[in-house]
Each structure stands twice: as C-alpha cells, then as structure tokens.
Amino acid sequence: MEFYTSLLTLFGFRILLGLSAYVVILTGQVSMAQAGFYALGAYTAGTATAIWGWPIVPSVVLGGVIGGVFGFLVGFPALRVRGLFLVIATLAFTEIVRMVFLNLKYTIRVGDRTIGPAAAEGFRGITFFYEHGWSPVQIAGFTWVFVVVVLVAFWLMDRSRAGSVLRAVGEDELAAASVGINLTAAKVSAMTVGGFVAGLAGGLYAHYATYLSQEEFGVLLASFAVAYPLIGGTANVLGPIAGVLFFGFLIEGLRFLGDWRNLFFGILIVAMMNVRPHGIIDPALMRRLALRLRPGRKTAHARA
C-alpha cells in the first residue's frame, strides 16, 4: 500500500511539472527552463521550513513565487529567440541554476546535524513532514490538493479568453498580432505561470525527498517536463496527465532492464510522435467527444 501511495505522490509532482511546461507550449514555445524553476522552488521551500522555521504551506507557495519571478525574468530574454535557439537558451538557464546550487553553501547546525544547502554535498535536513508525524497518505493528500487546484485553474483558463489568447499565439503569431493580441504579454505570462507551477512542484518534492542534490535538476528532468505534455497532447489539461501516466507505467514496466530502459525511452518517444503526432489525447477526438456530449445535441436528435 505504501508503494502505491508513494507512486501517487510522485505522479503529483510530475503532473505539476508537466502542466508548467504545458502552459508555455500553448504559446508555441518549448522551454527547458522548467527544471531550473523546479530546483529554485525546491531549494527555496526547503530553506524556508528547515532553516527559517516557516510552516509548510507558505513555504511551498514561496517556492512557487520564486519560480514565477524567475519565469517572468526569463520570459523577456526568451522573446528574442525561438525554436532551437529558445531550447538552448532555456537549457542554459537550467544549467546556470544547477551550477549556482552546486556552489551554494548556506547551512546551520542543529545539534549534531548540519542543515541546509552545502554546495556539492547537497541539501540535507528537509524533514518537516517526518518531524510532524505525517503519514504517506497525508503527504499524498497534501500534494494532490495543490495538483487539483492547479488542474482546475488550468481547466478554467482553457475555457476562458486567456486560454484562447495563448492558443492563438501558439497557432499563428502574425494572425494573433493582427487582431490586437499583445504577444509579449502572452508569452511572458505563460512563462511566469509555468515558473510558478514548477516552483510549487519543486517545493512539494523537496519535503517529500528530504534531501536535494543539484544533479537531480539537469537535462533529463527538463526533457521529461516537456515530454509529458507533448506525448500526452496539448488539447487540454488531460494531456500532461496522460503523458505522466504513460512514462510512469513505462518506467515501472521496464525496471527489469536497468539502465537499458533509458534507450527504450528514446525509441518509444520517437514511435509515439510518429503514431500519435498530436499526443495521446488527440484534439480531433476531444472535439468529437465534446460535440456528442453537448446538451443541445440530444434535443436536436429527439426533435428529428
């Protein structure tokens, strides 16, 4: 039971990370900075509880705010580049963040323990959940409160004018600009929201893991963050969830292969992009389903 509870908690972090990339992808941008925002949220929230003695909720929210602030700051330089150049630029940001934490030392002594970021030794002592006697079920429930709130917010955003604006920018920037949409505001807003959600995910992960190493926040994590919505589909918020489930069960299913499973990840991603180029949650399928479920449709058939 504890294994499945832990798996559910990990899925929560990954869904938030996938959603942080999803909102950026809606504007036609592919950002590898999500791992950097995730790291910033993790280290910030961990410092808030372990060193400053903050409660858990404001600490996690602070991690999200710091991620959002850096998302906002990265958003403006990112406007000058696009495509592969944007991927390289945002990946460089993630590596800069990783190198900062590799050299950052900010520790305190509590009894015989050293707590806080200790450069290459990592960040030890993030034990809020365990010091307060939280069970795995409580940790999973706490994590999923954030996941559900973000999912609902994104679901509502998709059905609002804001969602339409982001998708319009992603589909055709020239057409979007011609109808008065501010491209700068749309792209920077998406990057800021994505940074905030990734920071929340990092803050939650830090308290679950209790130990952070800068090696966790590299290219592989950034690649997975982008792969979740791309493989799952960007038709709606269900896409990143489908992507997380796909990779999650794949990881568990191929565990017997050891390190060789990383090779199969690449092969399967290429295969999925060819078989389902629009993702697992196909936009055309979702449109047909929405038409079938439309209340007026049944009435029209009944009259006919």
N, C-alpha and C positions, 0 to 999 in steps of 0.2 A: 504493500500500500504506500509506504514511504517513497519508493522508487517512482511510482506514478505521480505522487504529489510533487516531487522534485521536478519531474519532467513537465508537469503542468506549469510550474513556476518558471522554468527555463523558457517554455513556449511563450509565456507572458512577456519576458524581456525581448525575445526575438520578434514578437508581433509588434511591439512598440518601436523597435529598431526598423523593422520593415515599413511601418507606417510613416516613420520620419523620412525615409527615402521616397516613399510613395507620393507625398505631397510635393516634393521637389520635382519628381519625374512628371507630374501632371503639367508642369510648365515647360516641358521639353528639355530639362536639364538632367544630366546624370552626374551626381555628386558622390565623390569618395570621401567626403569630409565627415560623414555620419559617425565613423569610428572615432574621429577626433572629438566630436561633440559628446559621444558616449563616454569617452575617457574623462573629459572635463567634468561631466555630471557625476561620474563615479568618484573621482578624487575630491570634488567639492563636497558632495553629500557625506562621504566617508569622513572628511576632516571636520565637518560640522557636528557630527554626533560623537566621534571618537576623541577629538581634541577640544572642541568648543563646548561640548555637552548639550547640544541642541536636541529637541525632540525629533522623532523620525520624520513626521510629515513635513514640517518646514525645511528640514534638511534635504529631502528628496526634491521638494519644489525649488529650493535654491539651486540644486544641481541642474534642474530644467531651465531655470532663469539664466544661469551662466552659459549653458549650451545655446540658449536662444540669443543671448548677447553676442556670442561669437558667430552664430549663424548670421546674424544681422551684419556683423563686421566683414565676414567672408563674402556675403551676398553682393556687396558693391564691387569689389575687385573682380568677382566671378562674372559680372556683366560684360566685361571687356573681352572675354574669351568664350568659346563654345565648343561642343563636340569633344574630340580627344584632348584638346588643349584644356578644357574645363576639367576633365577627368584627371589629367596630370597635375593641374594647379591645386585641386582639392585634395588629391592624394599627398601632395607636398605639404599641405596644411596638416593633415593627419600625422605625417612623419615628424613635423616640427613639434606638434603636441606630444608625441611619443618621446622625442628626444628631450623635451623640457622635463617630463616626468622621470626620465632616466637619470637626470642630474639634480632633480629637486630633492632637497632634504629639509624637512620641517617636522621634527619629532619632539615628543615629550616622554618623560619617564613616569610610569605609574607602577610603583612597587619595583618588582624586578623585570618589568616588561618595558620595551620601547615601542611606542605607538606613534603612527604617522608615516608619511612618505619618507623613505630612507634611500633615495636615489635608486641604484641598481638592485638593492635588496628588496624593493617593493614596499607596499603599504600594508602593514600588519595592524591588527587590533580593532577592526571594524566589527564589533561584537554586540551591537545594540540589540538585535533580535534575541541572541542567546543569553545575554545578561538579564533581559527582561522576561525570560522563560517562554518565548514564543514557540509554538509548535510548528512543524512543517505545514500543517493545514492552515494555521493562522497567517504564516508568511505567504502562502499561495493565495489566500483570500485577499490579503492586503495588496499584493501585486496586481491581482485581477480587478480590484477596484479602480486602479489607475488605467488598466487596459480598457475596461468597459467605458470609463468616462471619455477616454481619447477616441475610442471607436464610435461612440455616439456623437461626439463633437464632429468627427470627420464625416460621419454619415449625414449629419445635418448640413455640413459645409458642402458636400457633394450635391445636395439638393437646393442650395441657395445660389444667389448671384455670384458669391465669391468662388464657388466651385466652377460655375460656368466660365468665369473670367480666367481662372487658372487653366482650364482645359482649352479655352480659345487661344490663349498664348502658346500652349504646347502644340496645338494643331497647326497654327499659321500665325506667326508673329506679325507679318505685314498686314494681314486682314484684321487682326486684333487691334493694331495701332490705328488702322484707318477708321475704326468705329469709336475711337476715343479711349481705348484701354491704355493705361499707363504701364508699359512693360517693366520699367524699373521697379515700381511699387509691387507689381505682381510677383516678380522673381525674387526680390529681396524679402517680401512677406513669406513666400513659400520656404525660403532658406531659413528664415527666423523661426517659423513654426516647426520646421524639420529639426532644427537645432534644439529647440525646447523639448520636443518629444524624445529625441535621442538622449538628451541630458537627464530626463526623468528615468528612462530605461537604465542608464548608467548608474544613477543614484540608487535605484532598487537593486540592481545587480551587485553593487559594492557591498551592500548589507547582507545579501544572500551568500556571497562568496567569502566574506570576512577578510580576504587577502587579495590585493591587486598587484599585478605586475605589468609594467609598460609593454611587455611582449604580447599581451592579450589584444592590444588595440592597434593591430597592424593591418596589412593589406588584406589578409584573409577575412577579417571581420568586416572591413569596408566592402569587400566583394559580396559577402553574404547579404549585407544590408541592402545593396542594390538588386541582388538576385531574387530576394523574396518577392518584391512587387513585380519584377519583370517576368519571372516564371509563373507566379500566381495570376498575374494580369492586373491591369490598371482600370478595369471597367468600373469598379467601386472598391470599397474598403475590404470586401471579402477576398480580393486578390492577394494582398500580403499575407493574410491568414492561410490561404491555400498554399502559398509558397513556403511558409514556415512549416506547415504540416508535411508538405512534400519532402523538404530537406530533413525535417526532424525524424520522420519514419525511415527515410533513406539512411541517415546516419546510424540509427539503431539497427536497421536491417542488414547493413553492410559492416557492422562492427567486427565480425569474424575475419574480415580481410585485413584488419590492422591498418597500417599506413597506406596500403594499396588502395583503400577506398577513396583517397583524395583524387586518384587518377580517374576513378569512375564518376566522381562528381562532375569533372570537366566534360567527360563523354556524354553524360546524361543531360547536362545543361545544353550542350550543342544539339543533342537529339530532341529535347523538348522545344528548343527555339525553332527547329525545323518542322516538328509535328504540330505544335501549338504555338505559332508565332505571336498570337495575341495573348498568350498565357492560358493557364488552366481555366480561369473564369473568363470566357470569351465574351466580348462586348455584344456581338450579334445575338448570342444565346440569351444574354441578360435582357436585351431589348425585346426579344420574342416572349420571354417569360413575363416581362412587365406588361406587355400587351394582353397576354392571356389572363393575368391577374387583375387587370383594370376593371373597376366596378361596372362601368358603363357597358363593357363588352357583353356581359351576361344578359343585361337588359335588352341590348340590341338583338341578340340571338333569340331571346324569348319572344320579342315582338315579331321577328321574322317568322 
